[in-house]
Amino acid sequence: MDKNWDFLLSEFRRLGGIADNICQKEGKYGRGIFSINPSLKARIFTPSKLLVKKDDIYLEGNKLRIKKDKEYNQEIRDFFNFYQDNFSWGSGGKETTELFEKGLSLFNSNLKELIKKYSLVDLEERHQGNWDNVIKKHFLNARSVEFENNSVICPIWDLVNHKVRSLSFVISKEGISAPNYPASNCEIRFAYRNMSPLNCFFAYGFFSKETIVFSFPFSINIQNLGIHISCKGIALKDDSMKIESSGNKIILEGLPIADVNHPRLPYDYFDEILRKIAHINIPKDLLLKIFDLNISIRKKIIDESYLVDNEVSRALSKLMLYEINLISSHD
């Protein structure tokens, strides 16, 4: 076993962490966490004292450090420094983040404009400022978790890879735990959060076959009824439904248009919208038109992605094709 790994776990445990029956090695999804003995349960628990607020972290040279004016004792600082230098930022994390962001920066102006208009991500704004700080920001954003109303970095926990349709991690006032999985010889993974493939791509820097797709922003006039329906294109959480209605204008915050786990969701959700706004005369094929509009926009993004042809644009094309297939499966 790697000496640095052994030292990391010994310090982690000494500071109140639990790391039972785990090791780090290369797997199908890159470097991940596995059970040492597959017949025994593995357990990870990071105590609250080891959680470091994202806003308390800065770059000192090329290393991530806790700001000197923040209240963390020297043991926590030393542990954080060793962890970041040898297992996170300094062990491929910075390079992986930079490769993704550089790939995005090479998108042509047409592709950037499509992404800004429909994905609500402004790549020019994303990359403004000092480049090293841009990389630090997106590295930390991808590895942070919400704990007691703060975005925090959670050592050991953030070495675990994401898996669609799996259990989520467990948050308590004491700290953050990996799910209570049974013994297994598979890589230990959990769901970072519920999201669409596109949200996952821009948040974490990889394509994942997430199970739900949301509509891009749209604006449709139903002339015979004098109604204007628009959608902001927000990815919704927890089946939320936010509708603004003013005169003949109906504004939706977001709209699910495909769901692997609940294929009827787009239809049921849209029917509920119509019920809430009491417009029973809206054409039944309106949702199908919204499907078609979303597919056509995704095809435009694919066409522009092909013109760039780097690893990141190819991942975006793959993602768009996946979303198109999910949307089309409900026609």
N, C-alpha and C positions, 0 to 999 in steps of 0.2 A: 504494500500500500504506500502511496506517496507520502513522504514525510510532512510536507506542507499540509496535506489533507488531515493527517493524524493530529498535527498541532492545532489546526483550525478547529477541529471537533473537540479537542480537549479544552481549548479556551472557551469555546461556545458552551460546553457543558458546565465549565467552572463558573460561567457568568449566568447560569440559570437556564440555558437552552437544553432541549432534548433532541438527540439525534441517534436513534436506535436502529441498528441493522441497515445502515445506508452507506453507499459509496458513490463516487462520481466516476463516470466513464463515458466513452463515445457509444452512441446507439444510433438507431434509425433516424432519429430527429436531431442529430448532433449530440453535443455533450449534455448528459442528463444525469438524473439520480436513480439509482437502482438498489434493490435489496442485496445485501451480502449473502444472506442465507434465504433463498426463496420459500422455504417452508415456515419461516417466521415472519411475523408482522414487522413492518417498518414504520417508524414514527418520527415526525419532525414537529418541534414546537419552538417558536422564537418568542422569548419573553418581551414584554413591552419595554424593558430597560435597554434592550438592544435595537429598538426601532429608532431610526434617525430621520427626522423631518427632512423632506426633500429640499425645502427652502434653507436649511441649515448647512447645505453642502456647497462647496465651491471648488474651483480648480486652483491648485497650487503647483505651478509648473505644469506638468502633464499628469498630475495625480489628483484623485478626488480626496478631499479632506473636509472635516467638520470645521465650520467657521470658529475662529478662536474666541469670539465673544459669546458663544452659545454655551449653555450649561450642561456639559457632558463631562464625566470624570475621565481621568487619563486612561483607565482600563478600557472604557468603551471606545475612546478615540484610538487606542492602540489596536484593539480588535477590528474596528472599522477599517483602519488603514491596511492592516494585513489582509483582510478579506477582499477589499477592493483591489489591492495591488496584485494579489495572487489568484483570485477566483472570479472576479467580476469585471470591473472596468479595465484593469491591467492585464487581464487574461483572455483577450479576444472580444470583450464587450464593446470597447471603444471602436475597434476596427470594424466589427459587424455593423454597428450603428452608422459609422461614417460611410461604409460602402453603400448602405441603403440610401442615406441622405444625398450622397453624390449622384447615385443613380436617378433620384428624383430631380436633382438640380439640372440634369442633362435632358430632361423632357423638353420638347420644342414648345414654342409659344402657344400653338393651337391646343396642344394637349394640356398645358398648364391652365389655359383659359377654360377648357371643358371641365377640368377637375375643380377649378374655382367655382364655376357656375353651378355644377350639378353635385359635386361631392362635398361642397362647402369647406374645401381645404385650399387655402391660398399659399401656394408653394413659394412664391416670392417673399411673402411675409414670413413664412416658416423659416426661411434661411437668411433673414436679415440679421445684421450685427456680426460680432466676432465669431468666426467659424468654429473655433474650439468650444465656445460657450453654446453654440447651436447644437453641437454634437452632445455635449454634456446634458443639455436640457432634454433632448429626445431620448437619450440613454436613460436618464432618471425617470422621465415620464413613462417609459415602457416597463420600468421595474418597480414602480411605486404602487402602493395599495392604500386605501382609505382606512384610517384608524383614528377613532375619536375626533372626527372632523379635521384630520390632518392627512396630507399625503406623505407617506413614510416609505423608507427603504428598509426591507426586512431580510437580513442576512440568512443564508441557507435556504429559506423559503423561496427566494427569487432565483434559485438555481434549478427549480423544478419546471419542466416544460408544460406548455398548454396542451390540452386535449379537448376536442369538441365532445359534447354530450357525456361529460364525466362529472364527478362530484366537484363542488367548489371547496375552497379552503374554509376554515372555521375561524371566526373572529370572536374573541371574548375580551373582557376587560384585562385579563392577565397577559394576552398576547395573541399570536396567530399560529394556527396549526394546519398541517396538511390533513386531508380527509382520513377518516378511520377505515382504511382499506383492509381487506383480508390479505393474508399472505399470498404473494404472487412472484413469478419469475419475470414479469414484464417491467418495463420502465415505470417508475412512479410519476404520474402526471395528474394534473387537475385543471379544471376550467378557470381561467383568469376572470372572465365575466361573460355574460350573455351579450352577444354583439353580432353584427352582420359581417360578412367576409370583407367588405370594403372598410368598415370601421377597424377591423382587426389589422388590415394591411397598413393603414396610416398610423395606427396606435402602436403596433408592435413590430412592424417591418417584415411581415411574412404573410403568405397566402394560406388561409385555413378554411376548410370546408364547413363554415358555420351554417346554422340551420335556418336562419331567417334573413329575408331581404326586405329592405325598405325602399319606398319610391324616391326617385330624385324629385327635386322641386318641379312643379308644373303649374300651369295656369290655363284653365279651360272655360270658354263661354258656352253656355247652353242657350242659344239665341231664342228659341221658341218659348222658353220659360223665363227669359230675362234674368238668368242666374249666372254668376261667375264663381267658379270653384278653383281655389289654388291650394297648393301644398308647400310648406316650407322645406320639406325634405329632411326633417330631423329623424334620427334613429330613436325610436321610442323605448322606454323601459317599463317593465312590469305591466304590459298591456294597457298603458295609459292612453287616454283619449282626450285631447285638447282641441276644442273647436271654437273658433271665433266667428260670430255671425253679426253682420251689420248691413241692414237693408237687403240688397240682392247679392251681397258678397259673403261667401263662406270660405273661411281659411282654416285649413287643417295643419296642425303642427307636424304630423308625420302619418305615414300610411304603410302598413305591412302589405307586401305584394307577393310574398312566397314564404312558406313555412314547412319545412320537411316534417316536423313532428305533428303539425296540425294543418293538413292541406286545405281545410275549409276556412282557416282563419282569415285570409284576405276577403273572402266573400262575406263571412259573418261580421267581420269588423266594418266593412263598407255598408252592409245592411243596417248595422247599429247606428252608423253615422247618419244615414238617411232617415232613420227613425227619430234620432235626436233633433234633426233640423226640420223634420216634418215636411219633407219634399218627396212625397211618394210618387210624383210624376216624372222624376228624373229617369232618363232612359236606362234600362237594365244593362245595356251594353257599354255604359260609361266606364265601368271598371276594366272591361276588356280593352277599351281604348287607352286607358292608363297603363295597362300591361304593355301594349304595343309601343306606346311612347317611350316607356322605360327601356324596352328592348332596343329600340332604334338609337337611343342616346348611348347605350352601352356598346353598340356596334360602331358608332362614331369614335368612341374612346379606343376601341380595339384597333380600328384603322389607323389612328394617330400613333398608337403604341407601337405598331409594326414599323413605322417610319423611324422610330428612335432605336429600337433593337439593342437594348442592353438587358442585363439580367433582371433589373427592377421592372422595366417596361414589359418584359416577357411574363413576369409574375402578375402584373396588372392585367394583361391580356387573358391569362389563364383564369384569373379571378372573375373578370367580366363574362367570360364564356360560361363559367360555373353559375353565375347569377342568372344569366340568360336562360340556361337550361332549367333552373329552378322556377323562374317566372313562367316559362313556356309549359312546364309540366302541369300547370293549373288551368291551362286554356280549355 
